[in-house]
Structures are given as structure tokens and as C-alpha cells.
Amino acid sequence: MNLASVFCAPRLWSSGAATHRRVTWLELFFDLIFVAAVAEVGGPLARDYSPAGLIRYSFLFVLIWWAWSGHTLYCTRFEHDDVAQRCLILVQCFIAAVMAANANEALDSRSSAGFGAAYGAMRIVLAVQYLRARQVAETRSLATRYAAGFGAAALVWLGSSLLDAPERYWVWGLALAIDFATPWLSARHSIRFPPDAAHFPERFGLFTIILMGEFVAAVMKGIESQEGWSFAAAATAFSGMAFAFVLRWWYFDIAEGANERHIRGRRQARWFEAWHYAHLPLFLGIAVTGVGFHRAIAQEEGAAILCAAYGVLSAALVVIGAARSRSWKRLWVGWGLALASMSLCYGAAELGRVLMSLVLVGSCLGQAWIARRVRPRAGAAKRVPLYLSESSKSETGLTSVSAGA
């Protein structure tokens, strides 16, 4: 093993990739680790499916997602597969496990302080990766901004572990503000050097399908909890499986959430940002809905949160689908349908879990069908130039653009 294989300077994927880039086995393994962390964090939510439990879970979920998204953006934009990079990925996987292990108690506990400290360590690793990326002359300014922003946020996260609640919450808020502001303040540089247009959405698609697997696992746990197999339990369990089936159809085939993202201006870049950040409420909604179906099968309370979670994930899917056509009209109409569907589910919940679960499936199917009917036809390429074939891309000279995250 020579030194060059241990430390290799990264390069831009967008500037040197001649063939279509695919997700690697290491990247898929990384995604599995983070979905496992999401599942571990969701354990207490299954026992405390209340507004307080939901707030706690949502906060921890946001940090896990943001850590995953930051690493995914870096690896999508830069290419280097040396020993040092693999070691950094291993460290991030271990830290994700530490975060999950410290996510079983209340936010004012020392365990949650450890969760914040572990997240800070995760941001330090990402900052080190961006410091290595400063070797790429074209992106030196972008890499410096990201390294400085994430490094500063990491120090605040680490410092928060030394404080008690409620002072710790204020420091967490400051750290989150720095974390989220960093990519927005670097948007101009991110547009100049976008991540791979096919690889980035593909990573999100893979994370989505793995998270749907956790949804199905939650339904299985609900089935397992039944000592006697009643009609209500069977109907609710089948509805949960059908919901996951329809949700997959809506995301991948109707909203085309994992399709390539090719845009040609700042307006399209803003829609790309909407597509990117809409995945946070989508992923959160999928996870919370899965726990809700588990509790519904087990005849436990939580119908209101389940219906609200469905409203959140359906609204997020509307944004993801609208990002393809860049239509504000379709966005508002879709949100109206999501609100109406959520209200219908609330009403059905008063009549029993079977009817509620059937209404959830029917609402999801209905919204997906309406989205399919109103989506632009393939021939409307001039009006909807977001998704182009490779030949069209070469003919028009379009480039893929992303506002970094």
C-alpha cells in the first residue's frame, strides 16, 4: 500500500464523470446504518405516541436526517475512494450508532446531551471532509465555507453537552441555526458546482425505499402483538401493507421523486431546493405513520397523530411532484387535497380503526391518482424541461444545478 492510496486528492464528479454514476455498495451500507438509527430512535415513540413524544422524536429525526443529507451531498459532489475517506465513513457510521444509543430518554436527560455531542462529532467529520476538498481549486471557496460553518456548529453542539436543560435547548437552537444557514449562505457557489443530477436523487430514492421497509416492519410488529387474530386487526394490518404499496407508487412513479433533476436557471434551482427539503417531512411522516399503523393494529391510542402524519407526508409528496412541473397551481391544489384527506381521516377515526385505516389507503390512492391525471404529458417537454434524456441534455446543453444542503 503506497501513500497515494491512503491520501488521494478528491475531484469533482460533475467535471470529470463521463458515464452515468450509480450508487455504490458502500453508500447503500451507509444508508442502511442511518435508517437503522431512525428505527432505534423510533422505539420510544411506539411507547409514547403523544404530542410530547412526537416532538422529541421529530427533533432527533431532523438531526439524523441532516447528518445523512450532508454526507450524501458531499459524496455526490466529490469523488475520492482512498483509505482516509473510507475511514471517515466508518467513523460516521459508528457515530450514527452512538447517536441512536443515546436516544431513548427525554430531551432534558444526560443521554440526550450525549446525542447532541455525538451529532457534533458527526459534523466535525464532515468539516474534515470539506477541508480535504479544498484541494480542488475550483471549489476551494465552497469547501472553506462549508468546513467553517459545519465546524463552528460542531463546537456549539459539543459545548451544549456541558449544559443542563433548559439552557441546553437555547444552545441547540443556535447550533441548528448555524447548521442550516451554512448551505444557504453558500448557495451561489453550490449552483456553480452542483452534485450529480442522477446520483443525488437516486440516494434519496434508496433511503425512501429502505425507510418504507421499516414502515412494513412496524406493521409486522403490530401483527406480532396480536394473540387472537380478529377481523379488525387483520383488516388494519392489510390496510397498512396496502398503504405502503400505494405510497411507493405515488413517490416513484407519479411524483418521480428519484428521477434525474436537470434545471437551467435560478427559478428551477429554487424548485430543486423545494424537492430536496420536502424529503425531510416526507421521511418523518413515513416513520411516524408506520408507528401509527403498528399501534392501530394493536388497538392502542394515537389515531390523531397518525392522521396528522399522513397529512404531513402527503403534503410533502405534493411538493416533490410539483417540483417536476414547477406549477404553483398544482401545489396549492395538492395541499388542499392533503388537508381535506387528513380531515376525512380524523372523522373516520371516530368510527373505528378499521374505517380509519381504509380511509387512509383510499385517500393516498385518490391523491396519487389525481396527481397522475394532472401531471404534464411526456410531449410537453418545452413547458416541463426538468427531466430530460441524455440525448436531450446534450442537444440543449443543460446542466444540473442544486442549491447545496
N, C-alpha and C positions, 0 to 999 in steps of 0.2 A: 504494500500500500504506500503510494507516494503522497507527498504533501498536497499535490493538486487535487487528488480525490477527496481529501479531507476538507480543504477550504477552496471552494470554487466560486468565482465571481458570478452573481446572478445576471440574467439578461431578460429583456422584455419579451414576453410571449408575443405580443401584438406586432412587434417589429421584426421578429425572426421566424415565426411559425409558418411553415409552408404547407402543412397539411392540417386537416381537421383534428383538433385536440380532443382527447377522450379522458374521462375520469380514470385515475389510476387506482390500483388496489389499495395503496396506502391512503389515498384520500377517502376511499369508501370506508376503510377501517377507522379513520379519524371521525367520520360522520357517525359511525356506529357507537363510538365511545361517547359522543355528546348526546345522542339520543338515549343511550343507557343512563347518562347523568340526568336527563329530563325525566325519565321513568322513575329514577330513585328520588328525585325531588318531589315527584307527584305522589309518593307514598303517604305522607301526612295529609295531603288534600283528600285522599279517599276516606280518611277517618274524620276529617274536619271540613266537610263540604259546605262551608258557610262563607259569608262575605269576608270575615276576618281571615279565614284560611285561604280564600281566593286571592286576597291582597298579598298575603305572604308568598304564596306560590307564584303569583304574577311577577313580583319583584325579582325573585330568584331565577325565574324563567327568562326574564329580559336579560339578565347578566350572562346566563349560559348561551342564549342565542347571539348576543352581541359579541361574545368571545369567539363563537364559531364563525360568525359572519366576518369578523375582522381577519381571522386566519384565512378563510376562504377567499376573500378579496385579494389578500397578499399573494397567495399561491396561484391565483388565477392570473394575476398581472405579471408576476416574476417567475422565471424558471431557474432553478438550481436544485440538483438532486445529490449534493455532496453529503459526506458523513456528518458535517456540522449541522446542516439543515435537518437531517433525519433525527439527530439527537435533540434538536429543538422541538421537533414534532412529538417525540417521545415524552419530553418534559411536559408539553402542553397536555398530552393525553393523561399523564399522571396527575397534573394539577386539576383537570376536569374531574377525576375520580375523588380527589381531596375535596373539591367543592361539593360534590354530591354527598360525601360522607358527613359534611358539616351543615346539612340542610334539613335536619329532622326536628329542629326545635324552633321556638318562636324567634322573631326578629330581634328581640331585646336580650337574647341569650348570648353566652360566650361562643357557642357553636356558630351562630350566625356571624359573629365577629370574625371567626376563622374562615367562614365562607367568603367574606369581603376581602380578607387578607390573601386568600388563595386566588381570588379573581385579580387582585393587584399583581400577584406574581405572574399570572397569565398575561397581563398587559406588558409586564417587563419583558417577557419573552418575545412578544410581538414587536416591541420597541427595538429589541436587539436585531430582529429580522430586518426591520426597516433601516437600521444603521448599516447592516450588511448591504442593503440595496442602494446605499449612497455611492457604491462603486459604479453604478450605472450613471453615466454623466448626464443623460437626458432627463432623468427623473430625480436628480440629486435634491432639488428643491422640494419636490413632493415627499420624498423619503425623509428628509430632515423635518418637515412639518409634522408628519405622522409620528416619527420617533419622539419628537419633543412633546407633542400633545399626549400621546399614549403613555410616555414615560412620566410626565407630570401627573396624569390621572392615577397612574400606578402608585406613586408616592403617597397621594392623598388616600387611596384605598388602604394601603398598608398602615398609614397613620391612624385611620379610623378604627382599626382593631384595638388600639390602646384606650379608646374612649368607651364610656358606658352610654346606654340609652337614657334620655333622648338626644344627647349631644351627637351621638354616632350617626343618627339619621340625617342631621344637617350636613355633616361631612360627607355622607353618602350622596346627598343631593348635589353637593359641589363637585364631587368626583364624577358623577354621572353627567353633569353639565359639561365638564371638560371633555369627557369621553365622546359625547355625542356632538359637541361643537367641532372637534378636530377634523372630521371629514368634510363638514360643511365649510369650514374656513379654507379647506384645500380643494374645493370643488373645481376651481379654474384649472389647476394642474391635473386633476383627475380626468377631466374631459379631454385634455390633450393626450393622456396616456391611459386609455381605457383598458379594463380587463378583457379577456377573451369573450367574444359575443356569444359563443355556443357553450363554452365550458362553464361559465358563471351560472347561467340558468340551469344547466344540467346538474350542477351541485345542489341547487335549491330543489330541483325535482327529485333527486335521490333522497335528500333529507326529508322531503314531504312523504315519499312512499315508505320510508323507514318509520317515520312518525305514525303513519297510518297503520303500520304493523303493530305499534304499541297500542293504538286505538283498539285493534282487533284483540290484542292480548287482554285489554281491560274488559272487553265483552266476555272473553273466555273466563276471566276471574269471576265475573258475575254469574256465569253458568255454573262454575265450580261451587259457588256458595250455596246452591240450591240442594237441599236434602231431598225434597219432593219436587217432581217436575210438573208444575201446574201449567195450565194454558196461558195464563198471564205472563209467567216467566218465559215460556217458550216463545210467545209472540213478541215480547220485548227484546229478547235475545236475537231473534231473527231480524227484527227491525234494525237493531244495532249493526248487524252484518250488512244488511241492505243499505243502510246509511253510508257505511264506509265504501261500499261498491259504487254508489251514486256519486259520492264525493270525489272518488278517484276519476270518474268520468268527467265530472264538471271541471276539475282542475287541469287535467292533462289534455282532454280532447276538446272541451268547449272554451275554457279560458286560455288554454295553451300556455299554462304558467311556466313550463320548462322549455319552451321553444326559443330559438335564437332571437336576440334582440339587436336589430340593426336600426340606427336612427341617424338623422342628418341635420341636427340643429339643437339649439338650447331648449326649444319647446319640447322636442322629443326627449331630450335628456331629463327634463322635469318629470315626464311620464315614466321614464325609466326609474327615477328615484321613487315614484309612487309604487311601481311594481315591486321594487326591492323592499321597501319598508312595509308594504302591505303584508309581506310574509310573516312579520312578527305577530300581528293579531291573528293571522290565519293559523300559524303553528300553535299559538296559545289556545285558540278556540278548539282546534282538533284535540289537543291534550285534555282540556277541561271537559269537552263533550264526551270523550272516551270514559273518563271517570264518572261522568253523569249517567251514562248508559249502564256502567257497572253497578251503580247504586240503584238505578231503576229496576234492573233485573233482580237485585237482592231485596227489593221492596223497602228501600231506605229513602229518606227525605233528600231533597235537592233539586226538585223539578224546576224551580225558578232560575237557579244558576245554570242548569242545563239548557234551558230555553235562551237565556241571555248569551251563553257561549255560542249557541248556534247562530244567533243574530250577529255576533262579532265575526265569526268565521265566514258567514255568507256575505257580509258587507266587505270583508277583505277580498273575497273571491270576485266580487263585483269590480273592485278597483283593479285587480290583476287582469281581469278580462277587458276592462275599459282601456287599460294601458296599451292594448293591441290596436284598438281603433282610435284612441285619443279623442273620445267623444264624451264631453261633459253631460250631454243629454242622457246618454245611456248610463252614465254614472249615477245621476240623480234618480232616474227611473229604477235602476237596480237597487239603490239604497232604500227607495220607497217600498219595493217588494220585500226586501230583507226585513224592514221594520214591520210590515204587515204580516209576514210569515212568523216573526217572533211573537207578535201579539196573538196570533192564532194558536201558537203552541202554548202560550200562557193560559189561554182559555181552555184548551183541550186538557191541560194538566189538572184542572179542577175536576175533570170527569174520569180520571184514572190514568195509570201509567201506560196501559196498552194503547189507548187512543192517542195519548201524547206522543208516544214513540212512532205511531203510524203517521201522525201529522208531521212530525219532524222529517220522516222519509219522504212523504208526499210533498212537503214544502221544498226540500232540497231538490227533488226530482223536477218539480214545477219550475223553480228558478233556473235550473240548468237547461231545461227545455226552452224556456223563454229566451235565455241568453243565446242558445243555439239558433233560434229563429231570427233574432235581431242582429246577429254578428254579420260583418261585411262578407260578401261573397268573394270567392277567390279571384274573380275578374276585376274587382275594384282595387287593383294594385296602385293606381295613381292616388287614390284617396287614402289608402292604408299601406304605406310603404315600410311598416315596421318589420315584417317578416319577409325576407327575400331569399330566393335560392342563390346558390353560389354563382350561377351564371348571371343572374340579375345584379348581384353585388358587383361583379367585375365590370358589367356594362355601364352601371351608373356611377361607379367609383365611390359608393357609400362606405363609410367607416362606422365601426361600432363605438358607441360613446357611453360612458357611465359616470355618474356623479358619485364619487367614492363613498365608501361606507365604513 
